[in-house]
Amino acid sequence: MPENPNETKLVNFAMANGTRRKIINFLADSHKSTREIGEIIGEATLDFHLRILQQAGLIELDKEVVKLSEYGKNFLKSKTEKIEEKIVDFSQAKPIEIASIRQVLPCIADSSRLRVSANMTPPLGGVLKLLEPLFPRSNYSDRKDSLIIQKGEIITTIYGSGKVSIRMVKNEAEAKEELERLKNIINEAIAKGEAPALREKVKVDLMEIYKHLPQTNCGKCGEQGCYSFAIKLMARQTALEMCTPLKEPEYASNQENLQVLVDYI
């Protein structure tokens, strides 16, 4: 079991990725073959993800058989206990209200659309993560303590602090309508006093990332090409900002889409 800071950082890095969390959860019941895992997450980056989990001491590899290490089992158990503890606390959540909209600005990707800021009271804090299953396309980020929700082109981010940000809305009226919809969905769940059933996280495919990159293979990001950059992006070993061509006006829409996809990883 990792005890020094460097080992802990390695485990945190390993578990910060949605694909690797999926592998760990898949191994919870029993060992699996690399083929079985490849069918779940895809073959393209399988070896890469397994290597990182092995280096973190979370799994053991025996030829083509993958199983949780003792540390991996204890790690998964501790995470499950924390989730169950939070589910009990869900009944203590209070109904929310959306304060008046406080900022309206043009979207960076599309100046004909707006990005709007508002506040939610009281802040949802730790309950926010448990609301993820309420929305078909959503993802909670532990790093940012935020829940990202996508409905068509509209992208909403709710923060544990109470801040709410909506992008790609046509006008302020549409923003208010979306905020009201979210409020009603959340308050209905709170009224029931129990967290919705957990669901499988949205899977971001490597090729989905790649197709939104400029595909110029310019090398300005420091990688050999856009495909290599996409792999590093999936592994959280680089940042979207490193792709400087995305800052050009012709790729504004690509950048908007990639920002959402990266938040889902």
Secondary structure as GFF3:
##gff-version 3
##sequence-region A 1 265
A	DSSP	alpha_helix	5	15	.	.	.	ID=ss1
A	DSSP	alpha_helix	18	26	.	.	.	ID=ss2
A	DSSP	beta_strand	32	33	.	.	.	ID=ss3
A	DSSP	alpha_helix	34	41	.	.	.	ID=ss4
A	DSSP	alpha_helix	46	55	.	.	.	ID=ss5
A	DSSP	beta_strand	59	62	.	.	.	ID=ss6
A	DSSP	beta_strand	65	68	.	.	.	ID=ss7
A	DSSP	alpha_helix	70	89	.	.	.	ID=ss8
A	DSSP	three_ten_helix	90	92	.	.	.	ID=ss9
A	DSSP	beta_strand	97	98	.	.	.	ID=ss10
A	DSSP	beta_strand	103	106	.	.	.	ID=ss11
A	DSSP	beta_strand	114	121	.	.	.	ID=ss12
A	DSSP	three_ten_helix	125	134	.	.	.	ID=ss13
A	DSSP	beta_strand	138	141	.	.	.	ID=ss14
A	DSSP	beta_strand	146	151	.	.	.	ID=ss15
A	DSSP	beta_strand	154	159	.	.	.	ID=ss16
A	DSSP	beta_strand	163	169	.	.	.	ID=ss17
A	DSSP	alpha_helix	172	192	.	.	.	ID=ss18
A	DSSP	alpha_helix	206	212	.	.	.	ID=ss19
A	DSSP	alpha_helix	226	234	.	.	.	ID=ss20
A	DSSP	three_ten_helix	240	242	.	.	.	ID=ss21
A	DSSP	three_ten_helix	244	247	.	.	.	ID=ss22
A	DSSP	three_ten_helix	249	251	.	.	.	ID=ss23
A	DSSP	alpha_helix	252	264	.	.	.	ID=ss24
###
